[in-house]
Amino acid sequence: MEKVQTFLIELEEHPRTGAGSPEQLKYYHGEVWSREVNKKDRFVYEIFEEEEEVSVTLIQSLDHYDDE
């Protein structure tokens, strides 16, 4: 749970860098990124920038990969 809290703080301060190996996802319209919480779970989010304001929308969290 502490790792999730760290991610949320980092998303607010600097959404493109930090823990969880952030990477921009290809084949999406817009600026969509992913961060690894653990081997199974990820945060997927989109970054929006207008003038000097940056906002982040969480698209998916946890259970990114289905159990096989």
C-alpha positions as CSV (number, residue, x, y, z in Angstrom):
1,M,0.0,0.0,0.0
2,E,2.9,2.3,0.7
3,K,4.1,1.9,-2.9
4,V,0.7,2.9,-4.2
5,Q,0.8,6.0,-2.1
6,T,4.3,6.9,-3.4
7,F,3.0,6.5,-6.9
8,L,0.1,8.9,-6.3
9,I,2.4,11.5,-4.9
10,E,4.8,11.1,-7.8
11,L,2.0,11.3,-10.4
12,E,1.1,14.7,-8.9
13,E,4.6,16.0,-8.9
14,H,6.3,14.5,-11.9
15,P,4.2,11.9,-13.8
16,R,6.9,10.9,-16.4
17,T,9.6,9.9,-13.9
18,G,10.0,8.0,-10.6
19,A,9.3,4.6,-9.1
20,G,7.8,1.7,-11.0
21,S,9.7,2.2,-14.3
22,P,7.3,4.7,-16.0
23,E,7.1,4.1,-19.7
24,Q,5.0,5.8,-22.4
25,L,2.7,3.3,-24.1
26,K,2.6,3.1,-27.9
27,Y,-0.5,2.7,-30.0
28,Y,-2.6,5.0,-27.8
29,H,-4.0,8.4,-28.8
30,G,-2.7,10.9,-26.3
31,E,0.1,10.6,-23.7
32,V,-0.6,7.3,-22.0
33,W,1.9,5.9,-19.5
34,S,2.3,2.8,-17.3
35,R,4.0,2.1,-14.0
36,E,4.7,-1.3,-12.5
37,V,3.3,-1.8,-8.9
38,N,4.5,-5.4,-8.9
39,K,4.8,-8.3,-11.5
40,K,1.0,-8.5,-11.9
41,D,-0.3,-5.0,-11.2
42,R,0.2,-1.7,-13.0
43,F,-1.1,1.9,-13.0
44,V,-2.1,3.0,-16.5
45,Y,-2.7,6.8,-16.8
46,E,-2.9,9.6,-19.3
47,I,-1.2,13.0,-18.9
48,F,-2.9,16.2,-20.2
49,E,-1.1,19.5,-20.5
50,E,-2.7,22.9,-21.1
51,E,-0.5,25.9,-20.8
52,E,1.2,25.6,-17.4
53,E,-1.3,23.1,-15.9
54,V,-0.7,19.3,-16.0
55,S,-3.4,16.9,-15.0
56,V,-3.3,13.1,-14.8
57,T,-6.2,10.7,-15.3
58,L,-5.9,7.2,-13.9
59,I,-7.2,4.7,-16.6
60,Q,-6.5,1.4,-14.9
61,S,-5.0,0.2,-11.6
62,L,-4.2,-3.3,-10.4
63,D,-5.0,-6.5,-12.2
64,H,-3.3,-5.3,-15.4
65,Y,-2.4,-8.9,-16.3
66,D,-5.0,-11.7,-15.9
67,D,-4.0,-14.7,-13.8
68,E,-3.3,-17.6,-16.0
